[in-house]
Each structure stands twice: as structure tokens, then as C-alpha cells.
Amino acid sequence: MRQAGRYMKSYQNLCEKYPLFRERSENVDLVVEISLQPWKVFKPDGVILFSDILTPLPGMNIPFDIVKGKGPVIYDPLRTAAAVNEVREFVPEEWVPYVGQALNLLRGEVKNEAAVLGFVGAPFTLASYCVEGGSSKNFSKIKRMAFAEPAILHNLLQKFTTSMASYIKYQADNGAQAVQIFDSWATELSPVDFEEFSLPYLKQIVDSVKETHPDLPLILYASGSGGLLERLPLTGVDVVSLDWTVDMAEGRKRLGSNIAVQGNVDPGVLFGSKEFITKRIYDTVQKAGSEGHVLNLGHGIKVGTPEENVAHFFEVAKGIRY
């Protein structure tokens, strides 16, 4: 629900004053203000750190920017062994102290009224951005590396794995009460390739974090993961977040009973009538069962979503009793 804030008037006003995304996401005061905007209006159960999964890249010697209308741009894509060798391990304390400061301030602001959530990018997704040079439609460059020069990709994936494990621990040490791992592009992989280029690295991150932070809930989200569902619990995460393309009841069945789920109302539903929104919320909750479910959308809020419909979503959700 972090994106609920992105389309609020208060956020748009900030964007006019601070037009660069990194200007907003790397300033402690702005991060705290933006993170709190949707919470102050809608009072959800979670406050999500305003940031981006690519925020650690400069600290790994990978320059990047987020360009309005274009998205992420990696200035020097990593496509050779020599380029990957130049990538260094991420030390959060040195490179993103504003993240730790913002998380601490957020905990102080919301106290026990909501959980503060952090997030990171998964190794394969981060590698995809860095090899492709930004967003991609066909992922030909990362797949060329995976299938023609797998040793180079495995080297890069290992660097991201070590770094993201450190980053999760850093967020937890500074106030994050749960952390979500985004593997947005893992679903571009076939199941057999997911097992080689994503699953073992996700598992390594979870194992490392659980050694030092055994009680920190870890959530995994990979949009379009219907073809990989049975493999996601093998990572060891506590919660799998489902997108709306999977029926919640079927998703529950395929994931097994030992894992919690998050989701998965279609964001487009919020364009419907309040009655329709209510119906879909209850349908999702009924299929998810009475425990181990975080009600949420199955993806970010769409541009143009009526704010009163977002408010209705929260109102209905908070009124549900089991």
C-alpha cells in the first residue's frame, strides 16, 4: 500500500518542490514525511519506508538514477567479468545512513499503532536491472549472461546476496519490524532456471538473516509468480505475497499450510463501486482463511485511483472480524 501515498495530492506537491526521485528518497526528513503520508490519511496497519530497491547500488560501485518518464537507468551496465569484479560489497552504515535514521524516526512516530516495514530487492532482480541497464521487456541481456556465461552471473548474484542480507539486518537493527524482498523479475525465469539463478540466493539471504534475527518476519513478493508458487516457500520466508492473477484459495493450497500469505485484491478493483470493492475484499479474506493472512492489494495502486475508494478499502478491511 506504499504506493497509495504516491498518488495523493500531498505527495504530488512534494514532487513539484523536489522533482528528482533520489532527492526525495535520500533525504531523511522527506523519507519520513512521505512514508507517513498514507498512514496519516488511511491508518493502515503498516508504514512502509519510502525508498527504492536500487538505493544500495551506488554503495556497490554501480551508478544509477531514476529518470522521470523512463524509470531506472544504470549508466554502465554490468556485462563483463571485469565489470562484475568492480562491484563491491554494500555497507549500509556507510552508504545509506539516512535509511537507518528514517526507520528510527518512523518507529518513534507510529509507536505501536502500526508496524514499520522495510524492503530490499532480490539478487536476480537487482542483477537484471544492472545487466539490462534498466527496465526490460524481453530480458535478453541477463538471459544471455545466464545461459552463455553463467559464472559471471553467479558472481554478481553472490555479491547481491551478501549485500542484501546485510541490508535487511541493518534495517531491522534500525527499527524495521518486517522486511519484504522484491523479486520482481524472477518470474521471467523458467522454473528450472529459477532454481539455479534465484531460489538458492533467496534461501541464502533468509538463512543468514534468521541466524541473527530469528523473529524478523520476511515477506517474498514476485509478481506473476503463479508458475513458481510451490517453489517460493522453499526460500524459508515467513510470508508469500500473491498478485491478483492467482486465486487466493488455490494459492493457499499450493503454498501449503506452514506459510502465511499476503494479498491479493486486484488494484483495478479500486476503480469499481464501493459495493464491488467490499465484495472482492470479503471474497479474498474468505478464501485466505482465518489466520496467517495480510490483506493487501496484489500490486501497487494504479494512477488515477479515486482516493475515497482507497479509504473505503481500509474501512472495510478494519471492520472485518473472524
C-alpha positions in Angstrom: 0.0 0.0 0.0 3.1 2.2 0.0 2.0 3.4 -3.5 -1.3 4.8 -2.1 0.8 7.7 -1.0 2.3 8.3 -4.4 -0.9 9.5 -5.9 -2.0 11.6 -3.0 -2.1 15.4 -3.6 0.3 15.9 -0.7 2.9 13.7 -2.4 2.4 15.4 -5.7 3.1 18.8 -4.1 6.3 17.4 -2.7 7.3 16.2 -6.1 6.9 19.7 -7.5 9.2 21.1 -4.9 11.7 18.2 -5.1 11.4 16.8 -8.7 14.2 14.2 -8.5 13.3 10.8 -7.0 16.6 10.4 -5.4 16.3 13.8 -3.9 13.2 12.6 -2.1 14.3 9.1 -1.2 17.8 10.0 0.2 16.7 12.9 2.5 15.8 11.7 6.0 13.1 14.3 6.6 11.4 13.8 3.2 11.6 10.0 3.6 9.8 10.2 7.0 7.2 12.7 5.7 6.4 10.7 2.6 6.3 7.4 4.5 3.8 8.8 6.9 1.5 10.5 4.4 -0.7 7.4 3.6 -0.6 6.3 7.2 -1.9 9.6 8.5 -4.8 9.6 6.0 -5.8 5.9 5.9 -4.3 4.5 9.1 -3.2 1.1 7.7 -1.5 -1.5 9.9 1.8 -0.9 8.3 4.1 2.1 7.5 6.4 1.3 4.6 9.8 3.0 4.2 9.8 5.3 1.2 12.8 4.2 -0.8 13.7 2.1 -3.8 15.2 -1.4 -4.3 18.0 0.2 -6.3 19.0 2.6 -3.4 22.1 0.4 -2.4 23.6 0.4 -5.9 25.9 3.5 -5.6 27.4 1.9 -2.4 28.2 -1.2 -4.6 30.0 1.0 -7.2 27.1 0.9 -9.6 26.0 4.4 -10.5 22.3 4.8 -11.3 19.4 7.3 -11.4 15.7 7.2 -11.7 14.6 9.4 -14.6 11.0 10.7 -14.8 9.1 9.0 -17.6 11.8 6.4 -18.1 12.4 4.7 -14.8 15.8 3.4 -13.5 18.9 4.0 -15.6 22.1 2.1 -14.9 24.8 4.3 -16.5 27.4 1.5 -17.0 25.6 -1.9 -17.4 27.4 -4.9 -16.0 28.0 -7.2 -18.9 31.6 -8.5 -18.5 33.5 -10.4 -15.8 35.7 -7.3 -15.3 32.7 -5.1 -14.7 31.3 -7.5 -12.2 34.6 -7.7 -10.4 34.4 -4.0 -9.8 31.2 -4.4 -7.8 31.9 -4.1 -4.1 30.0 -5.4 -1.1 27.4 -3.0 0.3 28.0 -1.5 3.8 24.7 0.2 4.7 26.0 2.2 7.6 28.4 4.0 5.3 26.2 4.5 2.2 22.6 4.8 3.4 22.7 6.2 7.0 19.5 8.1 6.1 17.7 4.8 5.8 18.6 3.8 9.3 17.8 7.3 10.6 14.4 7.4 8.8 13.4 3.9 10.2 14.2 5.0 13.7 12.2 8.2 13.4 9.3 6.3 11.9 9.2 3.9 14.8 9.1 6.9 17.1 6.3 8.5 15.2 3.9 5.5 14.9 4.9 3.8 18.2 2.8 0.6 18.4 -0.1 1.8 16.3 1.4 0.2 13.1 4.3 -1.9 12.1 7.2 -0.3 10.3 8.3 -2.2 7.2 11.5 -2.1 5.2 12.3 -3.8 1.9 15.1 -4.9 -0.4 15.5 -6.1 -3.9 16.3 -9.8 -4.6 19.6 -10.7 -6.2 18.2 -11.8 -9.6 16.0 -8.7 -9.9 18.9 -6.4 -9.0 21.2 -8.2 -11.4 18.5 -7.8 -14.1 18.5 -4.1 -13.8 22.2 -3.9 -13.7 22.9 -6.1 -16.7 20.0 -4.8 -18.8 20.8 -1.2 -18.0 17.3 -0.5 -16.6 13.8 -2.0 -17.1 13.4 -4.5 -19.8 10.7 -6.1 -21.9 12.5 -9.3 -23.0 15.4 -9.7 -20.6 17.7 -10.8 -23.4 20.9 -9.5 -21.9 20.6 -11.1 -18.5 19.5 -14.3 -20.1 22.4 -14.2 -22.5 24.7 -13.9 -19.5 22.8 -16.7 -17.6 22.9 -19.2 -20.4 26.2 -18.3 -22.1 28.4 -17.0 -19.2 26.7 -18.3 -16.0 29.8 -18.0 -13.9 29.8 -14.2 -14.3 26.1 -14.0 -13.3 26.6 -16.3 -10.3 29.5 -14.0 -9.2 27.2 -11.0 -9.4 24.3 -12.8 -7.7 26.5 -13.8 -4.8 27.6 -10.2 -4.3 24.0 -9.0 -4.2 23.1 -11.9 -1.8 25.7 -11.0 0.8 24.9 -7.3 0.5 21.1 -7.7 0.7 21.4 -9.9 3.8 23.4 -7.2 5.4 20.9 -4.6 4.3 18.0 -6.5 5.8 19.8 -6.8 9.1 20.7 -3.1 9.1 17.0 -2.2 8.5 15.9 -4.5 11.3 18.5 -3.1 13.7 17.2 0.4 13.0 13.5 -0.2 13.5 12.1 -2.3 10.7 9.7 -4.8 12.2 9.3 -6.8 9.0 11.1 -6.7 5.6 9.8 -7.6 2.2 12.0 -9.0 -0.5 11.0 -8.0 -4.1 11.9 -10.5 -6.8 10.0 -8.7 -9.5 11.8 -10.2 -12.4 12.4 -13.8 -11.2 9.1 -14.7 -12.9 10.8 -14.1 -16.2 12.7 -17.3 -15.5 11.5 -20.8 -16.2 11.1 -23.0 -13.1 14.4 -24.8 -13.7 16.2 -21.5 -14.2 14.6 -20.1 -11.1 16.0 -23.0 -9.2 19.5 -22.0 -10.3 19.5 -18.2 -10.5 17.1 -17.1 -7.9 16.0 -19.7 -5.3 19.4 -20.6 -3.8 20.3 -16.9 -3.3 17.0 -16.1 -1.7 17.4 -19.1 0.6 20.9 -17.9 1.5 19.6 -14.4 2.4 16.8 -15.9 4.6 19.2 -18.3 6.3 21.7 -15.5 7.0 19.0 -13.2 8.4 17.4 -15.9 10.5 20.7 -16.6 12.2 20.9 -13.2 13.7 17.3 -12.1 13.6 15.2 -15.2 14.0 12.0 -13.4 14.9 12.1 -10.9 12.0 9.2 -11.7 9.6 10.4 -11.9 6.0 8.0 -11.5 3.1 8.7 -12.5 -0.5 6.9 -10.8 -3.4 7.3 -11.8 -7.1 4.6 -10.5 -9.4 3.3 -13.1 -11.9 4.6 -16.0 -9.7 1.8 -18.4 -10.5 4.1 -20.8 -12.3 6.6 -20.8 -9.4 4.3 -20.9 -6.3 5.3 -24.3 -5.0 9.0 -23.2 -5.0 8.6 -19.9 -3.1 8.2 -21.5 0.4 11.5 -23.3 -0.2 13.2 -20.0 0.3 12.3 -20.1 4.0 10.4 -16.9 4.1 7.5 -16.4 6.6 5.1 -14.8 4.1 4.5 -15.1 0.4 2.8 -12.1 -1.2 0.5 -13.1 -4.1 -0.5 -11.0 -7.0 -4.1 -10.9 -8.2 -3.6 -13.4 -11.1 -3.6 -16.3 -8.6 -6.9 -17.3 -7.0 -6.3 -16.9 -3.2 -7.8 -20.3 -2.3 -5.7 -22.1 -5.0 -2.7 -20.1 -3.9 -3.2 -21.2 -0.3 -3.5 -24.8 -1.3 -0.4 -24.7 -3.5 1.8 -22.9 -0.9 0.9 -25.3 1.9 -0.3 -24.6 5.4 3.0 -23.7 7.0 3.3 -20.3 5.4 1.4 -17.0 5.7 0.1 -15.2 2.6 -0.3 -11.5 1.7 -2.6 -10.0 -0.9 -4.2 -10.2 -3.3 -7.0 -7.9 -4.4 -6.6 -6.7 -8.0 -5.6 -2.9 -7.8 -8.1 -2.3 -10.6 -10.9 -3.3 -8.3 -10.5 0.1 -6.6 -11.9 1.7 -9.8 -15.2 -0.1 -9.1 -18.1 0.8 -6.9 -17.8 0.7 -3.1 -20.2 -2.4 -3.1 -17.9 -4.1 -5.6 -14.8 -3.3 -3.6 -16.4 -4.7 -0.5 -17.5 -7.9 -2.2 -13.9 -8.5 -3.5 -12.4 -7.9 -0.1 -14.6 -10.4 1.5 -14.1 -12.9 -1.2 -10.3 -12.6 -0.7 -10.5 -12.9 3.1 -12.8 -15.9 2.9 -10.5 -17.7 0.6 -7.4 -16.9 2.6 -8.9 -18.3 5.8 -9.0 -17.0 9.4 -5.2 -16.9 10.2 -1.9 -16.2 8.6 -3.2 -13.6 6.1 -2.2 -10.0 5.5 -5.0 -8.4 3.5 -3.5 -6.2 0.7 -3.7 -5.4 -3.0 -1.9 -7.8 -5.3 0.3 -5.0 -6.7 0.7 -1.2 -6.4 -2.2 1.2 -6.7 -2.9 2.4 -10.2 -2.6 6.1 -11.3 -5.9 7.8 -11.1 -7.4 5.5 -8.4 -10.1 7.5 -6.5 -8.8 8.3 -3.1 -12.2 7.7 -1.5 -12.1 4.2 -2.8 -8.7 3.6 -1.2 -10.2 4.9 2.1 -13.1 2.5 1.6 -10.7 -0.4 1.2 -9.2 0.3 4.6 -12.5 1.0 6.2 -13.9 -2.4 5.2 -10.7 -4.2 6.0 -10.5 -2.8 9.5 -14.2 -3.8 10.1 -13.7 -7.5 9.3 -14.0 -9.8 12.3 -13.3 -13.5 12.4 
